[in-house]
């Protein structure tokens, strides 16, 4: 209905109501069956169109959530890695060697985890 000129545009609800009135007033059962089929086709097309709109909204929301997740992960890695390295060095300075090395390793893992994973899984090899 959106392709019609402005003077012919009516809301879908008005069209459905008018078709329902014509079904109720029809004398010939064949006309009632035809109008019922037309009404069903209009309702089906509206439902399909609404589902497509909902799907596109869901898809854009999902993409937005993925972008937020990537940004949050980047900020987390950038912020937590120096903190972990600093805390680990503090533990080592105060002679808590095992805990210090463990925390320094965790800080380094935050920085280099993607590189290490890529190398261990064969992504670091050049072909």
C-alpha positions in Angstrom: 0.0 0.0 0.0 3.0 2.3 0.4 3.4 2.6 -3.4 0.0 4.2 -3.8 -0.3 8.0 -4.3 -1.0 10.0 -1.1 -4.7 10.5 -1.8 -5.3 6.7 -2.0 -3.3 5.8 1.1 -5.3 4.3 3.9 -4.1 2.5 7.0 -4.0 -1.2 6.9 -6.5 -1.4 9.7 -9.1 0.6 7.7 -8.7 -1.7 4.7 -9.1 -4.8 6.9 -12.2 -3.3 8.5 -13.7 -2.4 5.2 -13.1 -5.9 3.8 -14.7 -7.3 6.9 -17.8 -5.2 6.4 -18.0 -6.2 2.8 -17.7 -9.9 3.9 -20.6 -9.4 6.3 -22.8 -7.7 3.7 -22.1 -10.0 0.8 -25.0 -12.0 -0.5 -23.0 -14.4 -2.7 -20.9 -17.0 -0.8 -18.3 -16.9 -3.5 -17.7 -13.2 -2.9 -17.4 -13.8 0.8 -14.8 -16.6 0.1 -12.9 -14.3 -2.3 -12.9 -11.4 0.1 -11.8 -13.7 3.0 -8.9 -14.8 0.9 -7.9 -11.2 0.1 -8.2 -10.3 3.7 -6.0 -13.3 4.7 -3.4 -12.3 2.1 -3.2 -8.7 3.3 -2.8 -9.9 6.9 -0.1 -12.4 5.9 1.9 -9.7 4.0 1.6 -7.4 7.0 2.8 -10.1 9.3 5.8 -11.0 7.0 6.7 -7.3 6.8 6.6 -6.9 10.6 8.7 -10.0 11.0 11.3 -8.5 8.6 11.4 -5.3 10.6 11.8 -7.2 13.9 14.6 -9.2 12.4 16.5 -6.2 11.2 16.1 -4.5 14.6 17.4 -7.6 16.3 20.3 -7.8 13.9 21.3 -4.2 14.5 21.0 -4.6 18.2 23.3 -7.7 18.0 25.9 -5.8 16.0 25.8 -3.0 18.5 26.3 -5.4 21.4 29.2 -7.0 19.6 30.9 -3.6 19.0 30.4 -2.7 22.7 31.8 -6.1 23.7 34.9 -5.5 21.6 35.5 -2.0 23.0 35.0 -3.2 26.6 37.5 -6.1 26.1 40.0 -3.6 24.6 39.6 -1.2 27.5 39.8 -4.0 30.0 43.0 -5.3 28.5 44.6 -1.9 28.3 43.6 -1.0 31.9 44.1 -4.3 33.7 47.4 -5.4 32.2 49.5 -2.5 33.6 47.7 -2.9 37.0 48.5 -6.6 37.1 52.1 -6.0 36.1 52.5 -3.3 38.8 50.9 -5.4 41.5 53.0 -8.4 40.5 56.2 -6.3 40.6 55.1 -5.1 44.1 54.7 -8.6 45.3 58.2 -9.5 43.9 59.7 -6.4 45.6 58.3 -7.4 48.9 59.6 -11.0 48.5 56.4 -12.8 47.6 58.0 -14.3 44.6 55.5 -17.1 43.7 52.5 -14.8 43.9 54.4 -12.0 42.2 55.4 -14.1 39.2 51.9 -15.5 38.9 50.3 -12.0 38.8 53.0 -10.7 36.3 52.2 -13.7 34.1 48.5 -12.9 34.3 49.3 -9.3 33.2 51.5 -10.4 30.4 48.8 -12.9 29.3 46.3 -10.1 29.0 48.6 -8.3 26.7 49.8 -11.2 24.5 47.0 -13.8 24.8 45.8 -13.3 21.2 49.4 -13.5 19.8 50.1 -16.7 21.8 46.8 -18.3 20.9 47.4 -17.5 17.2 51.0 -18.9 17.4 50.0 -22.1 19.3 47.1 -22.8 16.9 49.2 -22.4 13.8 48.3 -18.8 13.1 51.9 -17.6 13.7 53.4 -19.7 10.9 53.7 -18.0 7.5 52.9 -20.1 4.5 
